[in-house]
Amino acid sequence: MKNISKILALLIAVLMCVAVFASCQKTPGNEPGTGAETGAEPTPAGEDKTLVVGYSPFSSKFSPFFSETAYDADAYAMTQLGLLTSDRTGAIITKGIEGETKEYNGTDYTYYGPADLTITENEDGTVYYDFKLRDDLVFSDGEKLTVDDIIFTMYVLCDPMYDGSSTLFAQPIEGMDAYRAGIDSLYNLLVAAGPDNDNFDLWEEDTQTKFWEASDAAFKGLAQDIVDFCVENGYAEDVVSAAGAWGFEVAEGGTVDDFAAVLIESYGNDIVAAVGVEAANLGMDDLFPDYTDYTQTPVKTGDSADSITGIQKVDDYNLRIVMTEIDATAIYQLGVSIAPLHYYGETDKYDYENNKFGFEKGDLSHVRSVTTQPMGAGPYKFIKFENGVINYEANENYYLGAPKTKYVNFLQCMKDDDKVSGVIAGTIDITDPSFSTGTIETIKDNNSNKELVGDKITTNTVDNLGYGYIGMCAKVMNVGGEPASDASKALRKAFGTIFSVYRDVAIDTYYGDRASVINYPISNTSWAAPRSTDDGYKVAFSVDVDGNDIYTSEMTADEKYEAAKTAALGFFEKAGYTVEDGKVTAAPEGAALEYQAWIPADGVGDHPAFQIFTEAQKALEEIGIKLDIKDLSDSSELWTALRAQSVAIWAAAWGATVDPDMYQIYFSGDGERDPGGSNYQYAIDDQDLNTIILDARKTTDQAARKLMYKEALDIIIDWAVEIPTYQRQNAIIFSSERVNLDTVTPDITTFYGWMAEIQNLELK
């Protein structure tokens, strides 16, 4: 909603979760071929013990194609084999067949994968990615794994009707655009044609009539959903006030039908888009139960290529991918989970030479039909999911050798406290609780030595692949309706200066040594993150309106707080505010003397940024600005609030990926390319930034890319839409009593988790 706070949430998770099982330390019994070669006797799985892993709730989308959460991704990854794998630093292993040895933390580790990769940059600008696959791989059901399975997988991910999280289709693969052209979903075509369409060449009139009846009913249901939410939470008393609270104008005396009409006009009859942004409690399944009949029905609209010319089968064990240009992110997209054609696809519909790839183009119904039942060439076989437990059994055909522990259960825990208490009680062997002060105290209390590693629980920590931040939406927080103006940036910098000066005390209080303050909007786990020793490194929001340093090394904390207020007044004045006698007395057009900060701290202030807000609130009040803190106990409306661009200031966290590509969050479109998927949050619109983001994709020179990303990060800081706050640690805890800790993956890192060598893990 545009005029009141609706709801806010803490965490924006990764956009992408990669679970890697294909790499390993070179240890006895762990080399490829210990049971997967054709004709070899399979290595028997370990004794009949069950490892229990505590997990947050699943949504049952256990598919390498359609999973949406990190937990579901882990669930399917247990069964899958990735085409590429990475080492402990996140670097891709290109010689997987014979193995690559790399040093980490003083120890040499050898990593294996199912394939070798050779990258060739050609003089004409094209790039070849040549994969050589091992010839002795089999899936868990004993069927051989070949290049055909990889090709099938890639064609699913590149299908015009594919709507999962992979963006392989966005890579500059030769022939991709031609293949995806000339076909669209019935839903998109109906919406584009509109309810008054009288051309029925592509669909029946009855189909159109039923669609618009259902769409109109869904819009009315959406309007009622919004009204009910606002009334129940005290934001409104009737339809008109509820619409106003949500950022829409309905005439006096208006009804739910009138509100629905406004929504229809605002979203051009696109109910899927409307629900994705505006829904309060209900989703598409509630409002339009049959919508997938339209979104998943392909309609041929014109000419379309029969194949993707850049996906080339050389033979059963060699594959070439041809890119039309260099893209540094491509290598991460190409490391697909190799899904078995004979299971996820239909073998009678596969004939590479005749452009048949395991399914009818545009029809992914068979692939979707096994979403809840994953199967692949990974270390474990999925057995079932019921009563909150996923059951796995060791895959004796696993190419690195059958896992030492025969059974694994993923146990769904509804609360974080259940994870720790489960390890203590003996019902859980391994889990990943939030590494809070309470968690630490509980672990220490239950270990006889009162440490994090003891006789009951062993704790392993790594930096989180992501970071916490405070965000400001440029579309909401600006002067004169011009988000990119110097005045608007100065307004946001005034708040950024105040927020940033309290980061040290707040993060130290909440996390202690379990987190550190960061100064750039990027995870410290990334190779592209600026380091304090780099040229041009600056503490975030530490210069005044004239570019002078606000702080000196001799200043006490209180002196820094006073200096921050003085600097903030300078920014407010530059933004057009009236400043008199050390206080702001009037705001320029489009700005305000009062802003609201949303923070999901469970209604009790339990959030790492809560102290930042409370201290900033007092400081801002002293200089004439009111900061209203909305402490929320329910974070379920995060996406609605942020997509609606109704939040001025909020606290959240980003998940990250191995590659530091910034397209997803900061790219604002350039006429040819659409904005990144999450750009709506900050509403940042900077063509210089766009150019850097695209240029950084066009080179594989890591040093050059790091310089580009430093320049990009400086632009983001200048826009002052994001105050980088903290880099926290994640914890994995093991039962010291039941897990043989000598068999746990050594040197666990952000990019190389405990499951990377799960085949070696044993119970006592």
N, C-alpha and C positions, 0 to 999 in steps of 0.2 A: 504494500500500500504506500501511497505517496505522502500522506499527511500524519500518520501516527505509526508508532512502532508496532509491528505485528509480532514478529518472532525472530530470533537469531540463533545461530548455532556456532559451535566451536570449530568443527573440523571439516575441511574440504579435503577429501582424501585423494589419494592418487587416482588419479586419472588412469593410472596404469599400474598393475602389480605383476611382476615377473618372478615366478618361482623356478629356480634352476636346479635340476637334479642330475644334469649330464656331466658335471665336473666333479673331480675327486682328487684326493691326495693319493699319490702312488704308494700303496701299502700292500702287504701280502694278501693275496686273495681278492684284490680290488682292481686288477688290470682287466682291460677288455678281453672278452673271449673266454671267461671262466665258466661259461655255461650257455652262451648264446650262439656259438658257431653251428652252422648246419651240420647235423650228424653227431654233434657232441652230446654227451650225457649232461643234462642240466644239473647245476650245482644245487643240492637240496637246500631248502630254506632252513633257517634256524629253528631251534626247538619251539614248541607250541606255546609261546608266551605272547601276551598282548600288551602292547604299548598304548597308553591312553594319553591323548593330547587334548588339553582344554582349549576350546575355541569360543569366540563370540558367535552370535546366531548366524545361521546360513539362510540363504533364500532359495536353495535347491537348483540354481542355475550352474550346475557343475559341468560347464561346457567350455572347451578351448575356443569356441566361437562366440558364445553369448553370455559368459559370466559377467557380473556387474560389480561385485564386491571383492575385496582382497581375500576374504574368508572363502568364498566360493572358488576364487582362482587357486588358492592353495589346495582346495578339495579336488579339483580336476587335475592339478599339476602332479599330484601323487601318482597319477596314472599315465602321465605323458612324457614324451621325449622331445626336447627342443632341438631344432636343426642346428642352432648355435648355442654355445655356452660361454660363460665368462669366468674370470679369475676373481680373487679376493678384492681387487681394486675396481672391478666392474669392466675391465678390459676384455674385449672379445677374443676368444681362443680360435685361431684360424687353422691350426694343425691338430685337429681333434683325434684323428685316427691313430697316429703314432704318439700323440701327446706332446704338450708343451710344458717345460719346466720353468717356473718363475719363482723368484725369491719374494718372500713376504715376512716381515718382522723377524728377519734373521734365519728363516727356514726356507729351504727349497721345496716347492710343491709341484707335482706334475698333474696337469689337467687333461682330461680326455673328453671327446665329444663324438657324435655320430658321423661327423663329416669334416673334410678339409675345405677351406675357402681360399680362393685366389682372386684378388681384385686387380683389374687392369683398367687404367685410365687411358683412353685412346686419343689420338691427335684430333679427331673430329668432335671431341667433347663427350662422347658416349663412354659409358663405364660398363665393363663386364664383371659380373659376380659369378664365378665358376665354382660350383659345389661338387665335390667328389664324395659320395656316400659310401660308408662301409657296406660290404656285400654280405654280411652275416647277421644283420639285424632282423629280429622278428617281434611281432606284437605279443601281448600277453596271452593271446589265444593260439599262438604258434604260427600264425600267418606271416609270410615274409614281408619285410618293409622295403619298398623300393621308391624310386623317384616318382612313380605314379601317385603314391600317397601324398608326396609333397605338392605335386601339381594340383591334385584334387583340393588339398587344403588351401592353397593360394587362390584357386578359382572361387572357392566359397567366400573367402575374405574380400575378393574383388568383384563379386557379383553385384549388379545394379540394385538388387533388393536386399543386400546385406545391411543390417542395422545394428551390428554389435560394436564393440569398443575399438577394434583394430582399425588402423588407418593405412593399411598396406596399399589400398587402392589410391591413396593420395600421393604415393611415391611416383617419381617420373619414369615409370616403367614403359618401355616402348609399346605402343598400341593400346595402352590402357583406356584413353579417352574414346577411341573408336569402338572398343569393346563395350563400354558402359553406355554408349549413346543409343538412341532409338528405342529406349524402354524406360518405363516409369511405373510407379505404383498406381493402381486405380484410385487410391485416396488422393494423391497429389493431383491427378488429372481432373477428378471431380471438383476439388476445391478450386483449381485454376479456372475451370469452366463456369462455375457458379450455379446457383439454383435455377436460373432462368435459361440455362443452356437448352437449345433445341436441335443440336447436332448429335445424333445417336449412332455415329459410325463406329465408335469404340466401345460402347456399352448400351445396354437396353434402357429404355425410358423407365421401366419399373425399377431397375437397379438404382437409377438416379433418384427417383422418388423416395424409395426406402432410405437411401443414404441421407437425404436432407431432412427427412422426418426424424431420423435417429440423431443427426447432428443438432437440429434445433432443440430436441429434448435434452441433449447433453449440455448445450449452452444454458438452458434454463436450470438444469441441475447444478451447473457450475455457479450460476448466479445465486441460487439458493444456498449452496455450500458456503459461499463467501458471506452471505447475510447471516447465516446461522453462526458461523465462527465469530463474526464481529459482535453480534448480540450476546452470545454466550460469554464472551470475554470482556464485555463492558465497553467495547469500542464504539458501539452504535446502538440506536434504539429502533431503527426501521430500515427499509430498503435504501432510501435516499442517503441517510447518514452512513450506512454500511458501504455503499458504492463510493461515497466521498472519502471515507477512511481508506478505501482500497485504491484511491487515485482516479476514480471515474466520476463523471457528472451525470446524474439522473434528475430529470425535472421534478419539481415539487409534486408530491402525491404519486410518484412513480411506483410501479409494481415490479415484481421479479421478472416479468416478461419484458418490461422496459429496460431493466438492467441487462438482461440477456441480449437484447437488441444492441445495446451499447457495446457489449463484449464482442458480438458478432462483427460489428463495424470496425472495432479496434483491431481485430485479428483476421480480418478478411475471410471470415467463415472457416478459419483453420482451427478446429476444436483441439487437435493434438497440441498445437503451439500454445493455445490459450490455457489448457490444463497444465502444461509444463511450466508455465509462468505464474498463473493466478490461483491454482487450486489451493484451498485451505486444508481440507481433510481428505477429500475424495480424489481418486485417481481415474485414469481412463477406463479401467476394468469396471469401476463402479458406475461411471457416467455413460459409457458407450461400450457395453460388453462385447459387441461384435466388430469393434473397430479394426481388429487385425484381419478380418475378412477383406477389408479394403486396403490396409497398409501393406499386406503381404501378397496381394494379387497383382501380378505383373501385366502390363498392357504394352504391346508393341506399337510404337508411335512413328517409327521411321527406320532408316537403315542402321544396321549395327554390325560390327565385325564379328566373325564367328569365333575368334580366338584373340588372345593377348600375345602379340608377336614377340614381346620381350620375355616371355616365359617359355624357354626352349628345352625340350627333352633331348639330350644327346644320346643317352642309352639308359638302361635300367638303374644305373648308379651314378650318372653324371647329369648335372642340370646347369644351364646357363640362364641368368637373369640379365637382361640388357636394360640399362638406364640411359635415358637420353641426355642426362647431365649429372654432374656430381651432386650428391645430397648426403651430407654428413650423417643425417639421421637414418639413412636407408638401412644400414647394417643392423640396427636394432629392430627395424620392422621385419627384416627378412628372417629373423630367428624364430620362425613360427613353430608351434607345437605340431608335430607330424601326426595328423589324425588319420586313422586307418580308413582308406577308401571303402573297404568291404563292410565296414560297420556304419560309418557316418554317411556314406554315399551309397550308390547302387551300381554294382559292378557291370550290369548289363547296359548301363548308360555311360560307360567309360570306353573311349576309343580315341587315343590321342591323335592319331593320324587323320581321323575324320572329325576332329573338333568336338569330341564328346568328353566331358570331364567329370562324370560321376553323378550328374543330376541335370535336369532340364534348366537351362538358363532362366533365372528369375524365380525358380521354384525351390526354395530351401526347406520345404516342409519335412522331408525325411531327415535332414540335418537337425532341425528343431525337435523332431520327435524323440530324440535320445538325449536331450539336454540334461535330464536328471540322472543319466546313467553313463558316466564317462568310461572310455576304454582307450588304451594306447599301448606304448612300449615302455612306459615308465616303471619305477621300482615296485609299484603295488597295483593290485587289481581291485577295482571297486566292487563290493559285494552288495551292499544295500544301505539305504538311509531311512531309518525309522526311529521314532521316539527320541528324536534329538541326537542320534548317534549315527555316524558314518562308519561302516565296517569295511576294512581292507584286508586283503590277504597278499602275502609276498608273491611277486611275479618271478617264477623260477627261470623265466626266459630273459630276464633283464641283462643287458649286454655287459654290465659291470659286475655281474654276479648276483645271485639271489640274495635278497636282504637277510641279515642274520636274525632279525626278529620276524617271526612268521605273520603275526597279526598286529594291525594298528587300528585303533578306534579314535575318531575325532569326536569328542564329546562337546556338545553345545552347552555353553554356560551363559545364562541370561545376565549375570552381573559379574563385574570385575572381582568382587570379593569372593565369589564362588571359585575363581581360579586358584587363588592362593590357599583358601581353606581346603580345596580339593587335594592339593599337593600335601598339605599337612595331614589330612585325614587318610591319605593313601589311595584315593579314588582317581587321582590324576598324576601322571608321571612328568609331563612337560607342559608348560603353558606360558602365556605372554601377558601378564597383568600390566596395567598402567603403572609406571614406575613412580608412584606418588610417595609422599612422606609416610602415609598410612601403610602402604605396601612395604616400604623399607622397615618400618618399625615392627610390623608383623613378622617379617622374615627374620630379623635379628632376635626378636623375642623367642622364636621357636628353634633357633640354632643355639646349642649349648655354649658356643664361644661368643654369642651375641654379635656375630658378624654376618655379612651378606653371603659368605661361603662357609658352610658348616656341615654338621652331621645330618641335618634334616633337609636343607635346601641349598642348592648351589645356584648362584645368580651370575648370569653373563650379560654384560651390557655393551651396546654399540650405539653410535650416533644414529638418530632417526633420519631416514631418507626423506627429509622435509624440514620445515621450520615454522615457527609461530610468528605472527605478524599482527599489526593493527592496520586495518584498511580504511580508506576514505574514497567514496564514489565521486568522481569529478563531475558527473552529471547532476548530482544532488548538492555537492558542496562547492559552489563557485560564486563568482561575482558577475552580475549582469547577464547571466545565462551563457557565459563564455568560458567553458571548462579549461581551455588551453591558454587563456590570457595570463600575463604576468601577475595581475591582481589576484586571479583565482589561485594560482600557484602559491602566491604569498599568503593567502588565507589558509591554505592547507599546511604550508610550512610553519605558520604560527602554532597550529595545533601539534604538528610533528615535532617541533622544538620542545614543547612542554612534555609531550608523551615520552620522547626519547630520553630525557634527562632522568626519568624515574625508572628506566629499565633495569639498571644495575641492582638497585635495592629490591625491586619487586621480584626479579628472577632469582636472586640469591635467597630471598625469603621463602619463595615457593619451592624451588628446586635444590637449593644449596649447590653442591658440586655436580649435580646430575644434569645441569644445563649451563649454557654460556650465552651471553649477549652477542648478537651478530649485527653487523653494520651494513650489509647489503642484502637485497631480497633474493637470496639464493641459499640453498643448503650448504653448510660447510663441508658436507661429504663430497661435493662436486669438485672436480679438478678445475672448474672454471671460477670457483669462488675466490674473490680477492683475498690476499693474505696481508697481514699487518706490515710485512716487509716489502710489499709491492709498491712501486712508484705510484703516487696519486691516491694511495689508500687514505680514506677519511672516516672518522666516526660519524655515523648518520646524524644529520641535522645538527651539526656542531659549528656552523658558520652563521653569521648574522646577515642582515639584509644587504650589507655592503661587501659581503664575502670574507669578512674577518673572522678569525677564530673566536668563539664565544668563551671557551674555557682555557685555563692554563693548568699545567701539571701540579702547581702548588695549591690550587683551590681545594677547599674542603667541600663536602657534599652540600652543605647549606649554601655555601657561596655559589656553587654551580646552579642550585635551584633559583637563586636570585638572578643570576646572570641569564638563565633561560627565560625568565619572565620579562626581563628587559629586552632581550632579543625578540621574543614573541610580540611585544608591543610594536617593535619596528616593522615586523612583517604585517601586523594588523593595519598599521598606518599605510604601508605600501599598498595594501589591498583596498584601501579607500575608507577604512574605518576612521571615525573621529576619536582621537586620543587626547585626553586632557588630564594633566596632573597624575600621570602614571596609570590612567584607567581608560578603557574603551567606553565611549558614551553613546555612540551611534554607529549603525551598520550601513554600508552602501547598498544600493538596489540589488536584490537577488541574494544577499547574504543575510546573516542573522546574528543576534546577540546570544542566542541559545541553540545548542545542538545536542542531539541525543546519541549516546554510545551504547550499543547493544552488546551484551556479553552473556553467554550461557554458563553461568557459574552456579547452577542448581539452586538459585535463590538464596544461597548462603555465602557467596563470594569465593567459591572454590574454583579458581581459574588463575593461571599464571599471570595474566594481564590485569586482574582485578585491582591489585594495588596500584598499578600504573594509572588506571582510571580514577581511583579514589584520590590519589595524591594530585593528579592533574586537575581534578575537579576543584580542589581547594586552591591550587595555584591560579587557575583561570578565574575563579570567583574574585580573587584579590585584584585582578586587572580588568574586571568588568564583564567577563564572559561566563555564562552558565552552561555547565556540562551536566546533562541529565543522564544518569547511569541506569540502564534497564537490565537488571539481573534476571535472566530467564531460567526457568527450571525445565523447559521443554525446548529442545533444539530441532524438532522434527520439521519445522517450516523454513529451514535454512535456504533451500534452493528457491522457494517461492519468493522470499524476502529479497534475496540478492538478484534474482532474475528480474524482479519487478523494479529494480534500481530504487528501492524505497529506503535504503539504509544509508545514512550519512557517514557514520563511523561504526566500526565493528571489530571484534577480536576473532581471529580464526587461525587456521594453520593450513599450509599447503603440503600435500604429498609431492614427491618429485620422482623423476625417472633417472636412469643411468646417464643419459645424455642431457646436457643443460639447455637444449633447444627451448626458445621462449615463445614459439608461435602460439601455443595453446592459450596462454594467459594474456600476452601483451600485444599481439598482432591485431591491428584494427582495420585491416582491409586496404586494398590498393586499387580497387576497380576490377582487377582480374581475379583476385583471391578474396574469399570471405574472411571476416574477422575470426580470430581464434575462438575456440569453443567456450572459454571462460572470460573473454575480454569484457563482457557486459558488467562484471563486478566493479572494476575500476573506471570503466568508460574512458580509458586512456586512448588518445587519438593523435599519434605523432608519426609523421611520414619518415622522419629521420630514423626513428626507432624501427619502423617497419623495414626500411632498407637494410639496416644492420642485421635484423633477424633473418632476412632472406639471404644476405651475403654470407652470413655465418654458416648457412646450410650448404654453401657452394664450395667449401674447401674441407679437406680432411686434415689440414695442418692444425694440430691442437694448439700450438703456441699462438698462431694467428687468430684462431677462434677465441682464445682466452682474452686477447686484447679487444676483440670486437664486443665480447660480452661485458667486459669492464665498461666500455663506452655506453653500452645499452643500459647497464645497471645505473650509471650516473644519470642518464636521461630519466629513468623511472624515479630515482630519488628527487630529481628536479621537479617532476610532476607532483611529488609529495602525495601520491595516492596510497603509498604503502610504507609503513614504518617497520622495518625488520626488527624482530624482538628477541627470539631465542632459538637456539639449537639444543634440543633436548636429547636425552638418551632413551633408548628402548631396552627393555629387559626381557630375557628369556630365563625362566627358572626351571631347574631340574630337581627331581627328587634324588637327593644324595643316597637315600636308602635303597632305591629300586633301580636306578639307571646306572649302568656301568660307565662312569664318566670318562674312562680311558678310551671309549669307543665313540664318543661324541665328536662331531666335526671340530677339528682344531682351528684356532685362529678365526673364529667367527667374525665376520665383518658386516657392514651395512649391505654389501652386495653379495655376500656369500653366507647365507644363513645356516642354521643348524641342520636343516633338511637337505642341504646340498650333498651330504654324504650319508643319507639316511640308511643306505644299504649296509653300512658298517655298524650301526648302532645296536647295542645289545642291552638286555636287562640282566640284573644280577640273579 
